[in-house]
């Protein structure tokens, strides 16, 4: 019913074979594989990872490895800023997204996960105008290839170069509604991560019911909100001053209610662990421990997985 996987960005030093072997060895059903352009210079944490190079795609090799290890690809992931204030950079990101969508079709992968993006020099209404200008072409390619687009709801506001509103506009239900009005195609939906609503002081479970028809992929990440820090700096501070990403079970996401909601709406598909917990970044062994610790906690909600 629910297929447990993980996001491959945390295994940046693994190649595709090693990533799928790790997944198979440790009982995972699927993996979301990163598809950043090979040789790119993005230095943001968890960015720039390439487990499938869509510019040099060997479909037979990828599919053979998946069969060999009994692991399927839940989605292809690429998380740049498609509405970057640098028009040339934004165009590059959008064109690479189109390549990934076409690669997903060739690989029979159902969804490509990404961000809507945001021009950080503009307000929300003006960014929505950019969505109307640039995103229909991306959705058209997805429709032509029968591949869904899952938009992660992370604000991408963690460092001061992302001030004041982050680099992804798709952060709240109110904005999702506007996005789906601008682009009504059901091919566009959510790669839903509950943790980002928690630190924005919103209900992380209710959107599962409200957007049941738009849930194309699920990320499993927790967050710890430090109320004492928040009391000092307020919600207008850099968000990392008052919260920290954590492994599932180590933060404030209400996982019982979360999985109850997924079962209520009869969600069927991938639920992928996303590791961004700095407490588990000291060594390769720490990274593996993080993935397996999250797996062990989440198994209580997943039956025999």
BELMORA-V249858 format. One line per field, one symbol per residue. psi: psi as a letter, one per 30 degrees, with the letter a starting at -180 (. if undefined). Layout:
psi=???
//
This chain:
psi=dkjkalkfefhffkaeeeeeeeeeeggkelkjkkhlkkglgkgkkglgkjfkjffhkjeeeeeeeeeefhkljelkkjiajfgkfjeeeeeeeeeeeeeeeeeeeefhkfkkkalelkjfflleeeeeeeefeffeeeeeeeefghklkjjkgkfhiflffgkfglgjfifleeeeeeefeeifkffkakikjfefeefghlkfeefeefhefgjflkkjklkkkjeeeefeflfglkeffglkklkkfgbgkieeeefeeeeeghkkakjkkjjgjffhgfleeeeeeeeeeeeeeffffgbg.
//
